[in-house]
Amino acid sequence: MQLSQMWREHLQAGRPPGILGMKIAGTAASALDAEITACVSACVTHQLKMDSRIERRLHDIAHALEDAQGQSTPEVAEYCTRLNRLVSAVLVNAEPAPNTENGSEPAQQPVRPRVRRR
């Protein structure tokens, strides 16, 4: 299933009331949903460049969602499963960020020199 289709299905399903006040990966569930939605949106539009920080955060979220699935009502577990599928799809589909560790700098925009005014 394509990421954009999974995302639409997740949005259509909505949030179960049981997630109110729930924290996943140290973040309120509704804020986490927004964070994942932003990643999915950026991935679908090819604007997400996966760096180590984003990748680590998504892995942390995936593990926390797995834990939440086993400790909640069936509706919340289903919601967490959908979110986790989205996270996994982003991890697979996102473009890697340019590598700056091996001396290869990312292409930079030319900088216009400043002119001193008197």
C-alpha positions as a Markdown table, in Angstrom:
| # | Residue | x | y | z |
|---|---|---|---|---|
| 1 | Met | 0.0 | 0.0 | 0.0 |
| 2 | Gln | 1.3 | 3.5 | -0.9 |
| 3 | Leu | 2.2 | 5.9 | 1.9 |
| 4 | Ser | -0.3 | 8.5 | 0.7 |
| 5 | Gln | -3.1 | 6.0 | 0.8 |
| 6 | Met | -2.1 | 4.8 | 4.3 |
| 7 | Trp | -2.0 | 8.4 | 5.4 |
| 8 | Arg | -5.5 | 9.1 | 4.0 |
| 9 | Glu | -6.9 | 6.0 | 5.7 |
| 10 | His | -5.3 | 7.1 | 9.0 |
| 11 | Leu | -6.8 | 10.6 | 8.7 |
| 12 | Gln | -10.2 | 9.2 | 7.9 |
| 13 | Ala | -10.2 | 6.8 | 10.8 |
| 14 | Gly | -9.6 | 9.7 | 13.3 |
| 15 | Arg | -8.4 | 9.5 | 16.8 |
| 16 | Pro | -10.0 | 7.3 | 19.5 |
| 17 | Pro | -11.1 | 9.1 | 22.7 |
| 18 | Gly | -8.8 | 6.8 | 24.7 |
| 19 | Ile | -5.7 | 8.6 | 23.5 |
| 20 | Leu | -6.6 | 11.9 | 25.3 |
| 21 | Gly | -4.0 | 12.5 | 27.9 |
| 22 | Met | -1.9 | 9.6 | 26.7 |
| 23 | Lys | 1.9 | 10.1 | 26.1 |
| 24 | Ile | 3.8 | 8.1 | 23.6 |
| 25 | Ala | 7.6 | 8.5 | 23.2 |
| 26 | Gly | 7.4 | 11.3 | 25.7 |
| 27 | Thr | 4.9 | 13.3 | 23.7 |
| 28 | Ala | 1.2 | 13.8 | 24.0 |
| 29 | Ala | -0.5 | 11.4 | 21.5 |
| 30 | Ser | -2.2 | 14.3 | 19.6 |
| 31 | Ala | 1.1 | 16.1 | 19.2 |
| 32 | Leu | 2.8 | 12.9 | 18.2 |
| 33 | Asp | 0.1 | 12.4 | 15.5 |
| 34 | Ala | 0.9 | 15.9 | 14.2 |
| 35 | Glu | 4.6 | 15.2 | 14.2 |
| 36 | Ile | 4.1 | 12.0 | 12.2 |
| 37 | Thr | 1.7 | 13.7 | 9.9 |
| 38 | Ala | 4.3 | 16.4 | 9.2 |
| 39 | Cys | 6.9 | 13.7 | 8.4 |
| 40 | Val | 4.5 | 11.8 | 6.1 |
| 41 | Ser | 3.5 | 15.0 | 4.3 |
| 42 | Ala | 7.2 | 15.9 | 3.8 |
| 43 | Cys | 7.9 | 12.4 | 2.6 |
| 44 | Val | 5.0 | 12.3 | 0.2 |
| 45 | Thr | 6.0 | 15.6 | -1.3 |
| 46 | His | 9.7 | 14.5 | -1.5 |
| 47 | Gln | 10.8 | 17.3 | 0.9 |
| 48 | Leu | 11.9 | 15.1 | 3.8 |
| 49 | Lys | 15.6 | 14.5 | 3.9 |
| 50 | Met | 16.2 | 11.7 | 6.4 |
| 51 | Asp | 19.2 | 12.6 | 8.7 |
| 52 | Ser | 20.3 | 10.6 | 11.7 |
| 53 | Arg | 18.4 | 12.8 | 14.1 |
| 54 | Ile | 15.0 | 12.2 | 12.3 |
| 55 | Glu | 15.8 | 8.6 | 11.8 |
| 56 | Arg | 16.6 | 8.1 | 15.5 |
| 57 | Arg | 13.4 | 9.9 | 16.5 |
| 58 | Leu | 11.2 | 7.8 | 14.2 |
| 59 | His | 12.8 | 4.6 | 15.6 |
| 60 | Asp | 12.1 | 5.8 | 19.1 |
| 61 | Ile | 8.5 | 6.5 | 18.2 |
| 62 | Ala | 8.1 | 3.1 | 16.5 |
| 63 | His | 9.3 | 1.3 | 19.7 |
| 64 | Ala | 7.0 | 3.4 | 21.9 |
| 65 | Leu | 4.1 | 2.7 | 19.6 |
| 66 | Glu | 4.7 | -1.0 | 19.8 |
| 67 | Asp | 4.7 | -0.7 | 23.6 |
| 68 | Ala | 1.5 | 1.3 | 23.6 |
| 69 | Gln | -0.2 | -1.3 | 21.4 |
| 70 | Gly | 0.1 | -3.9 | 24.1 |
| 71 | Gln | -1.0 | -1.7 | 26.9 |
| 72 | Ser | -4.2 | -0.2 | 25.7 |
| 73 | Thr | -7.8 | -0.7 | 24.5 |
| 74 | Pro | -8.4 | -2.3 | 21.1 |
| 75 | Glu | -9.3 | 1.1 | 19.6 |
| 76 | Val | -6.1 | 2.7 | 20.9 |
| 77 | Ala | -4.0 | -0.3 | 19.8 |
| 78 | Glu | -5.4 | -0.1 | 16.3 |
| 79 | Tyr | -4.6 | 3.6 | 16.2 |
| 80 | Cys | -1.1 | 3.0 | 17.4 |
| 81 | Thr | -0.7 | 0.2 | 14.7 |
| 82 | Arg | -1.8 | 2.7 | 12.0 |
| 83 | Leu | 0.7 | 5.3 | 13.3 |
| 84 | Asn | 3.4 | 2.7 | 13.4 |
| 85 | Arg | 2.8 | 1.6 | 9.8 |
| 86 | Leu | 3.1 | 5.3 | 8.8 |
| 87 | Val | 6.4 | 5.6 | 10.7 |
| 88 | Ser | 7.8 | 2.5 | 9.1 |
| 89 | Ala | 6.7 | 3.7 | 5.6 |
| 90 | Val | 8.5 | 7.0 | 6.2 |
| 91 | Leu | 11.6 | 5.2 | 7.3 |
| 92 | Val | 11.6 | 3.2 | 4.1 |
| 93 | Asn | 10.5 | 5.9 | 1.6 |
| 94 | Ala | 12.3 | 9.0 | 2.8 |
| 95 | Glu | 15.3 | 10.3 | 0.9 |
| 96 | Pro | 18.6 | 10.4 | 2.8 |
| 97 | Ala | 20.1 | 13.7 | 3.7 |
| 98 | Pro | 23.3 | 14.6 | 1.9 |
| 99 | Asn | 26.3 | 13.1 | 3.6 |
| 100 | Thr | 28.6 | 15.8 | 5.1 |
| 101 | Glu | 30.8 | 13.5 | 7.1 |
| 102 | Asn | 33.0 | 12.3 | 4.2 |
| 103 | Gly | 34.0 | 15.8 | 3.1 |
| 104 | Ser | 31.3 | 16.0 | 0.5 |
| 105 | Glu | 29.4 | 19.1 | 1.4 |
| 106 | Pro | 25.8 | 19.6 | 0.2 |
| 107 | Ala | 25.3 | 21.9 | -2.7 |
| 108 | Gln | 24.9 | 25.4 | -1.3 |
| 109 | Gln | 23.2 | 28.4 | -2.7 |
| 110 | Pro | 25.6 | 31.1 | -3.9 |
| 111 | Val | 25.8 | 33.9 | -1.4 |
| 112 | Arg | 25.6 | 37.5 | -2.6 |
| 113 | Pro | 28.4 | 39.5 | -1.1 |
| 114 | Arg | 27.3 | 42.4 | 1.2 |
| 115 | Val | 28.1 | 45.9 | 0.1 |
| 116 | Arg | 29.0 | 48.4 | 2.8 |
| 117 | Arg | 27.0 | 51.5 | 2.6 |
| 118 | Arg | 28.3 | 54.8 | 3.7 |
